[in-house]
Amino acid sequence: MNIQEYFARISYDESCKDADLQTLTAIFQHHIRAVPFENLSMHCGEPIELDLQATYNKIVRKNRGGWCLETNHLLFWALQELGYDVCILGGNSYEPAEKTYTAEMNHILLKVVIKGNPYVVDAGFGGAYQTWQPLMLISGKDQPQTPGIFRFTENNGNWYFEKVKRKHYIPEQSVPFTDTPDAGNIRKIYTFTLKPRHINDFQELNMYLQVSPDNILQKKSICTLQTTEGAYGLVGWTFSEMKYNYTEDMDLMQITTLTDEEVEKTLKEKFSIVLENKLVP
């Protein structure tokens, strides 16, 4: 594994002499615009190994993406290589349908400490809930970014991560809609503690998600990638293109239904992904 090869994969060619916030932000943005959040392996018969070398080969050498366990693990390795004080944390994602957080840990995020200040770095949530910059780990403070306003709240050692929702404008629809039907304009994303984790703490989860029929990753093939203006999303045969803040407090969302051939073409053109095996969306 080679940090220069990783930099080439994410098209990063700036100086990285200092393990500072500016460099962290630049690497993070290159990463989320080059490495899709995707679970395509599950839908084309490829096992997902939670092993750093396997993840590196998949993302860096085969030009693929990965889900949070893979993309954040690779970012963790890269930041360690660059001398950052970084550790893995475990999160429990919010299930809007159940109106509760998952009982089991099912998400990886990273904590990076720079000059004594802790930041959360998470390249593995995808879609409209993907942050574009490291977030200060501070309770109750609104942190506006291009995708929206994010914030953490802390209660008895439990941290809660949420986003203020924006309306979506879909040209084919006459009425703007908000992305989730629950009341209020806050979308809960996940909860976590600051207990440091090791990648092996997630081996069981990695196996479980690949065999459990009732999780969203099994039900749908998902591929999302951040762009300079918003995000691309391919869920099953549905391709969406999001442009953030198209007008005040509203995102533009264009949705297209694709054929099987168009799915393959879209993966190549929008996500730079060419699969080795046949995808069953």
C-alpha positions as CSV (number, residue, x, y, z in Angstrom):
1,M,0.0,0.0,0.0
2,N,1.3,3.4,-1.0
3,I,0.1,6.8,0.0
4,Q,1.0,8.3,-3.4
5,E,-1.1,5.7,-5.1
6,Y,-4.0,6.6,-2.9
7,F,-3.4,10.3,-3.7
8,A,-3.5,9.5,-7.4
9,R,-6.8,7.6,-6.9
10,I,-8.4,10.6,-5.2
11,S,-6.7,13.1,-7.6
12,Y,-5.0,14.9,-4.7
13,D,-1.7,16.6,-5.7
14,E,-1.3,19.3,-3.1
15,S,1.4,19.4,-0.4
16,C,0.7,17.4,2.7
17,K,3.7,18.5,4.8
18,D,1.5,19.4,7.8
19,A,-1.1,17.2,9.5
20,D,-3.3,20.3,9.9
21,L,-7.0,21.0,9.4
22,Q,-6.6,22.6,6.0
23,T,-4.8,19.5,4.6
24,L,-7.4,17.2,6.3
25,T,-10.2,19.1,4.7
26,A,-8.6,19.0,1.3
27,I,-7.9,15.2,1.4
28,F,-11.4,14.6,2.8
29,Q,-13.1,16.5,-0.1
30,H,-11.0,14.7,-2.7
31,H,-11.9,11.4,-1.1
32,I,-15.7,11.9,-1.1
33,R,-15.6,13.1,-4.7
34,A,-13.6,10.2,-5.9
35,V,-14.6,7.2,-3.8
36,P,-18.4,6.4,-4.1
37,F,-20.4,5.1,-1.1
38,E,-21.6,1.9,-2.7
39,N,-22.7,-1.7,-1.8
40,L,-22.5,-3.0,-5.4
41,S,-20.4,-6.0,-4.3
42,M,-23.4,-7.4,-2.5
43,H,-25.5,-7.3,-5.7
44,C,-22.9,-8.8,-8.0
45,G,-21.8,-11.8,-6.0
46,E,-18.6,-10.5,-4.5
47,P,-17.8,-11.1,-0.8
48,I,-16.7,-8.0,1.1
49,E,-13.6,-8.6,3.2
50,L,-13.0,-6.3,6.2
51,D,-9.3,-6.3,5.6
52,L,-7.2,-3.2,4.9
53,Q,-5.2,-4.7,2.0
54,A,-8.4,-6.1,0.4
55,T,-10.1,-2.7,0.8
56,Y,-7.1,-0.9,-0.6
57,N,-7.0,-3.1,-3.6
58,K,-10.7,-2.7,-4.2
59,I,-10.9,1.1,-3.9
60,V,-7.5,2.2,-5.0
61,R,-6.5,-0.3,-7.6
62,K,-9.9,-1.4,-9.0
63,N,-11.3,2.1,-8.9
64,R,-14.3,1.0,-6.8
65,G,-16.0,2.6,-3.8
66,G,-17.3,0.9,-0.6
67,W,-19.6,1.2,2.3
68,C,-18.7,3.0,5.5
69,L,-16.7,0.0,6.9
70,E,-14.4,0.1,3.8
71,T,-14.2,3.8,2.8
72,N,-13.6,5.1,6.3
73,H,-11.2,2.3,7.0
74,L,-9.1,3.3,4.0
75,L,-9.3,7.0,5.1
76,F,-8.2,6.0,8.6
77,W,-5.1,4.3,7.1
78,A,-4.3,7.3,4.9
79,L,-4.6,9.8,7.8
80,Q,-2.4,7.6,10.0
81,E,0.2,7.5,7.3
82,L,0.2,11.3,7.2
83,G,0.8,11.6,10.9
84,Y,-2.7,12.5,12.1
85,D,-3.9,11.6,15.6
86,V,-6.9,9.6,14.4
87,C,-9.1,6.8,15.9
88,I,-12.1,4.8,14.8
89,L,-15.5,5.2,16.5
90,G,-18.6,3.1,16.2
91,G,-22.1,4.5,15.5
92,N,-25.7,3.3,15.6
93,S,-27.7,4.7,12.7
94,Y,-31.2,6.1,13.0
95,E,-34.1,4.1,11.4
96,P,-36.8,6.7,10.4
97,A,-39.4,3.9,9.9
98,E,-38.8,2.6,13.4
99,K,-38.2,6.1,14.9
100,T,-35.3,4.8,16.9
101,Y,-31.5,4.1,16.6
102,T,-30.3,0.6,15.8
103,A,-29.6,-1.6,18.9
104,E,-26.3,-2.8,17.4
105,M,-23.4,-0.7,16.2
106,N,-23.6,-0.5,12.4
107,H,-21.4,2.5,11.4
108,I,-17.8,3.5,11.4
109,L,-16.7,7.1,11.8
110,L,-13.3,8.7,12.6
111,K,-12.2,11.2,15.3
112,V,-9.2,13.3,14.4
113,V,-7.5,15.5,17.0
114,I,-5.6,18.6,15.7
115,K,-3.9,20.9,18.2
116,G,-6.0,19.5,21.0
117,N,-9.3,20.0,19.1
118,P,-11.4,17.0,18.2
119,Y,-13.1,16.7,14.8
120,V,-15.4,14.1,13.3
121,V,-14.5,12.9,9.8
122,D,-16.9,10.5,8.1
123,A,-16.6,9.7,4.4
124,G,-19.1,6.8,4.7
125,F,-22.7,8.0,4.9
126,G,-23.3,9.0,1.3
127,G,-26.1,10.9,-0.4
128,A,-27.5,14.0,1.1
129,Y,-26.2,13.1,4.6
130,Q,-22.6,13.2,3.6
131,T,-20.6,16.0,5.2
132,W,-18.2,18.0,3.0
133,Q,-15.8,19.1,5.8
134,P,-14.6,17.8,9.1
135,L,-17.0,18.7,11.9
136,M,-15.9,20.2,15.2
137,L,-16.9,17.7,18.0
138,I,-18.8,20.2,20.0
139,S,-22.3,19.9,21.4
140,G,-25.2,22.1,20.4
141,K,-23.4,24.2,17.7
142,D,-24.9,24.6,14.2
143,Q,-22.2,23.8,11.6
144,P,-23.4,25.0,8.2
145,Q,-21.9,23.4,5.1
146,T,-22.9,23.3,1.5
147,P,-25.1,20.1,1.9
148,G,-26.9,21.7,4.9
149,I,-26.6,22.5,8.6
150,F,-25.1,19.7,10.7
151,R,-24.9,19.5,14.5
152,F,-24.0,17.3,17.4
153,T,-25.7,17.1,20.8
154,E,-24.2,15.2,23.7
155,N,-26.0,13.6,26.6
156,N,-24.3,11.5,29.3
157,G,-21.5,10.5,27.0
158,N,-23.7,9.7,24.1
159,W,-23.3,11.9,21.0
160,Y,-26.2,12.5,18.5
161,F,-25.6,13.6,15.0
162,E,-28.3,15.3,12.9
163,K,-28.9,17.5,10.0
164,V,-31.4,20.3,9.3
165,K,-33.5,19.2,6.4
166,R,-33.9,21.3,3.2
167,K,-36.8,21.0,0.7
168,H,-36.2,19.3,-2.6
169,Y,-37.4,20.7,-5.8
170,I,-38.2,18.0,-8.4
171,P,-39.0,19.7,-11.8
172,E,-41.6,17.0,-12.7
173,Q,-43.5,17.6,-9.4
174,S,-45.5,20.7,-8.7
175,V,-45.1,20.7,-5.0
176,P,-41.6,20.7,-3.3
177,F,-41.2,17.9,-0.8
178,T,-39.0,17.2,2.2
179,D,-37.0,14.1,2.0
180,T,-38.4,12.3,5.1
181,P,-42.0,12.5,6.3
182,D,-41.4,12.8,10.0
183,A,-42.5,16.0,11.7
184,G,-40.1,18.9,12.1
185,N,-37.1,19.8,10.0
186,I,-34.4,17.8,11.8
187,R,-33.2,14.5,10.4
188,K,-31.5,12.3,13.0
189,I,-28.5,10.4,11.4
190,Y,-26.7,8.4,14.0
191,T,-25.5,8.2,17.6
192,F,-22.0,7.3,18.9
193,T,-19.7,7.3,21.9
194,L,-16.1,8.3,22.0
195,K,-14.9,4.8,22.9
196,P,-12.0,4.0,20.5
197,R,-12.8,1.0,18.3
198,H,-10.7,-1.4,16.2
199,I,-11.6,-2.6,12.7
200,N,-12.0,-6.1,14.1
201,D,-14.9,-4.9,16.3
202,F,-16.9,-4.7,13.0
203,Q,-16.0,-8.1,11.5
204,E,-19.3,-9.6,12.8
205,L,-21.3,-6.7,11.4
206,N,-19.6,-7.0,8.1
207,M,-20.6,-10.6,7.8
208,Y,-24.1,-10.0,9.1
209,L,-24.9,-7.2,6.7
210,Q,-24.0,-9.5,3.8
211,V,-26.4,-12.3,4.8
212,S,-29.2,-10.5,6.6
213,P,-32.2,-10.1,4.2
214,D,-33.9,-7.4,6.2
215,N,-31.3,-4.6,6.0
216,I,-31.5,-1.8,3.4
217,L,-28.1,-2.7,1.9
218,Q,-29.4,-6.2,1.0
219,K,-32.7,-4.8,-0.4
220,K,-31.2,-2.2,-2.7
221,S,-28.1,-1.7,-4.7
222,I,-26.8,1.8,-3.8
223,C,-24.0,4.0,-5.3
224,T,-23.7,7.6,-4.3
225,L,-20.9,10.1,-5.0
226,Q,-20.4,13.8,-4.0
227,T,-19.9,16.3,-6.8
228,T,-18.7,19.9,-6.7
229,E,-22.3,21.1,-6.6
230,G,-24.2,18.2,-4.9
231,A,-24.4,14.5,-5.2
232,Y,-25.2,11.7,-7.7
233,G,-27.2,8.7,-6.5
234,L,-28.0,5.4,-8.1
235,V,-30.4,3.3,-6.1
236,G,-31.6,0.2,-8.1
237,W,-32.6,1.5,-11.5
238,T,-33.2,5.1,-10.2
239,F,-30.6,7.7,-10.9
240,S,-30.8,11.1,-9.1
241,E,-28.8,14.2,-9.5
242,M,-28.8,16.6,-6.6
243,K,-27.8,20.3,-6.8
244,Y,-27.5,21.9,-3.3
245,N,-29.0,25.2,-2.6
246,Y,-30.5,25.5,-6.1
247,T,-32.6,28.3,-4.6
248,E,-32.7,29.5,-1.0
249,D,-33.2,26.6,1.4
250,M,-34.1,24.2,-1.5
251,D,-32.1,21.6,-3.4
252,L,-32.8,20.7,-7.0
253,M,-33.3,16.9,-7.6
254,Q,-33.6,15.4,-11.0
255,I,-34.7,11.8,-11.1
256,T,-34.4,9.3,-14.0
257,T,-35.4,5.6,-14.3
258,L,-32.8,3.6,-16.2
259,T,-32.7,0.4,-18.1
260,D,-30.2,-2.4,-17.3
261,E,-27.9,-1.1,-20.1
262,E,-28.1,2.4,-18.8
263,V,-27.3,1.3,-15.3
264,E,-23.9,0.0,-16.5
265,K,-23.3,3.1,-18.6
266,T,-24.2,5.4,-15.7
267,L,-21.9,3.6,-13.3
268,K,-19.0,4.1,-15.8
269,E,-19.8,7.7,-16.8
270,K,-20.9,9.2,-13.4
271,F,-19.1,7.0,-10.9
272,S,-16.1,5.7,-12.9
273,I,-17.0,2.2,-11.9
274,V,-16.7,-0.9,-14.2
275,L,-17.8,-4.0,-12.5
276,E,-16.2,-7.4,-13.0
277,N,-19.4,-9.3,-12.4
278,K,-23.0,-8.8,-13.5
279,L,-24.9,-6.4,-11.3
280,V,-28.4,-7.3,-10.2
281,P,-29.9,-4.0,-9.0
